Every structure is written in C-alpha cells, then in structure tokens.
Amino acid sequence: MSSNTVGNEPILAVRQIHKSFGKNGRKKDVLKGLSFDVLNHQVVCLLGANGAGKTTLVNIASTLMLPSSGTISVCGADVVKQADEVRRFISLTGQFAAVDGELTGRENLVFFSRLHGLPPREAKARADELLEQFRLADAATQRVATYSGGMRRRLDIAASLVVEPRLLFLDEPTTGLDPLSRRELWETVEQLRGRGVAVLLTTQYLDEAERLSDDVVLIRDGQVVLHGPPAAIREEFGAPLCQLTFRDTADSRRVAQTILISEFGPTSITPSLDGLTVSFTAHGGVQDLSRALTAIQNADIVTVSAALTPPTLDDVFLGTAFTAAGAS
C-alpha cells in the first residue's frame, strides 16, 4: 500500500495486534488480537474501562512501543519497520499534559514549533495562529500553570498540531475535566475532523464515544468485543433497564416468571429477580414499561415502584447485555 492514502483506504490499519508483558509465570497478555481501521476524515473511539489495553494500543500505533505480534500501518507505513516515516503522519496527545507550566502559552507553542524545525519567525506566527484557533489568545502571555484544566488540554492539543498530522491520537483527553471543558474539547475534535484530520480517541465515557465518533471499537481484557457506528452500538446494548418493585416475593416471582413472559414472549425478554425487584431490558423504552405495568395491573398485582434507567458504563462492561453482545 502506498503511503499516499486515498479513498477509503485506512489511515490506520490495526491487524491482529498482541502485546504481552513479563515472562513465564508472570507473563500478562494485555492485547489479544485487536483489529480495526481508522479511515480518512474519521473519528474512531477506542472505548474501554481502565486496564482494557487502550493506552498500550496507542503506544504501539504511535511507535512508542513494540507489539508482541501483529501489524499496524499508518498511511501504508509499518509502525515497526518504518517508524520514522510513520512519525511524519501522526501526533499524540497523551493522558498527561506535555506543556511546561512555567512557560506562557505562546512560549510553549513557539518551543514545539522550533522542535518541528520551523524558523523563529514562522514558529511565532504558527504559535499565534494556534492560540487564536484554540481560543487561547487572551491567555497567550500567562504562565500555563495558571491555566484551567480545559485550557491546558486545549494548549496540549494545539502543541500536537504545530504540524497538522494525518492522524491524531488523543488518549483519554477529557479525564478529570469539568463538563464545560469537556464540551469545549468535543468541539475541538469535531473541528479537527472537519479539517480532514483522522482521530483515534481513547475514552472510558460512553457519552463521549457516542457524541464524537464515526465508529466505536469496544475492548475488554485486550479484545475487541463490539465494533460499529455509535447508533448500532447503542441499539445493541444500550436499551434502558426497567426495574419494578412489589410488596412481596410471591408477586415479584409471578411477574418475573409468568406475567412478563406472557406479555412479551419468551424470546423477547429475560426478566431477572432480586428479592422484591424484577428487572428486564426494555428495548422498547417507555412503551415496554407501559405494557409491563398494564399487564401487571390486569393481574391484580400492586406495583410499589417502577423505574426506567439508562445503562451505565458498569452495565456496558459487566452486565449480561454487554456479555451477550460480545458473544454475538
């Protein structure tokens, strides 16, 4: 494949990547055969809990770490065999800001511009351009140590774009940020995509993945368990959980084992019973809740409480719906 990636050929191609640490009895497999693509003008979210292997994959793809096996290419260049060429196409913003708190915003960007080989005058011009672009011009002469978390993150991304890459790695860029700063960074990512920069973004947040990504790669224990557009992912495991509570165990057992099965059919619903509470995945949302309550009322059973709860991240990674999705 040529380095001049065109059409729908992937900017990033990950193929059967394995990574292990340690030896013999202490060997730990962190990545276990990951495969996916990032296409031109795409934002792909690598979604997973802490320890899933997201940062390890980013480190390998950005030439900072060697894989145990498998291949990764960026714009057709192999990250192991052609690391220098790969570095021409990429930039990385890690989990921790790389900017210097003792320098001003402008000084940081001039510094990074000079590292990229820009002459002094061009470095200053590029710094001012980035400060304006990332809404930091008013704070250009302030020490970065005085910046808010969101401002530091924007400056960090700006430093990664001194020479605009074909592919930008953003490793959990919004962790620890307040809601306003998170939204500002989301807007920044959307603007980058609009300018044609492909982005691989790692995150623990389902809402972030759904908001930003063209494609989501869900990983658990170093393996891809679900891969597709956000709408399809949400449809797969994102139905809300309906929880119904009753006065006694006889009523709750009857609802779980008879009434709901009769109303929805045995292939459409799998109620679970926990004491007085019956739970089931409501693929139809409020309509399913209404149907369930009507059927229960017709059976002369009193419902103490009813709730429809969207899935949490724990539900996604630990719940039965997630496990079923990964097995399909």
Secondary structure, DSSP 8 states (H G I E B T S, - for coil): --SS--TTS-SEEEEEEEEEES-GGG-EEEEEEEEEEE-TT-EEEEE--TTSSHHHHHHHHTTSS--SEEEEEETTEETTTTHHHHHHHEEEE-SS--S-TTSBHHHHHHHHHHHTT--HHHHHHHHHHHHHHTT-GGGTTSBGGGS-HHHHHHHHHHHHTSS--SEEEEESTTTT--HHHHHHHHHHHHHHHHTT-EEEEEES-HHHHHHH-SEEEEEETTEEEEEE-HHHHHHHH---EEEEEESSHHHHHHIIIIIHHHHH-TTT---EEETTEEEEE-TTTHHHHHHHHHHHHHTT--EEEEEEE---HHHHHHSHHHHHHHH-
